[in-house]
Amino acid sequence: MTSNDIYKKVLRAISEEKGLKGLHQRYQLKEAIMKMGPAGFAFENYIASILKYYDYDLVGVNSKISGKCARHEIDLIGSKDGKKFLIECKYHSIRGAYTGLKESLYTHARFLDLEPKFSGEVIFCNTQVSLHAKKYAKCIGQEIFSWRYPGINSLEKIIEKHNLYPVTILNLSQNELKILSESNIMVAKDLLRYDESKVSKMTGISKNRIRNMQKIIKQIFYPK
């Protein structure tokens, strides 16, 4: 039996138990992140929403900056301890994919071309990272935050610790995801900040749909 077969059986068992809707949704965290779309724009917005939990302040999004040899579009720019960091978001929609040495090299090349405008470089990704990428990143001082790495500061650990589950855990349509992303609502619990009427007015999504979303979120975070 493969690990994927076991995973499906566990999900099925959870879904059959009354009152475990929230647990069922939380258990699908990785799949929820992979639902952020092939372009990856929603993943960038999601990482922007959780940067503060990694002690970064968001300074810029999709910023175009000229380096020594080329002009670059930087996914995110973060500030920490008075220093600016180049932040690249690497998104994969295929289960089992790895973020490898190529992505680490590419990010470092950008960083070198943009020196001295940034004090450091960071990669956020939704997959596991190859051993070669980890070794290279450690050697050059590049920070990587990914699935199951590094330890207690890995992506899923930070999400679980602070209840930063993405809105895609609500089984959104692509149009709903686009609307919420453009409204800078990428963390599910942020939908509970306002009543259904205000969220509906902000997003254009019907009050009934927002009400259903909020109901699921409460089951996820506040199970009875």
Buried (B, 14 or more C-beta within 10 A) or exposed (E): EEEEEEBEEEBEEBEEEEEBBBBBBBBBBBBBBBBBBEEBBBBBBBBBBBBEEBEBEBBBBEEEBEBEEEEBEBBBBBBBEEEBBBBBBBBBBEEEBBBBBEBBBEBBBBBBBBEEBBBBBBBBBBBBBBEBBBEBBEEEEBBBBBBEBBEEEBBBBBBEEEEBBBBBBBBBEEEBBBBBBEBEBBBBBBBBEBEBEEBBEBBEBEBEBBBEBBEBBBBBBEEE
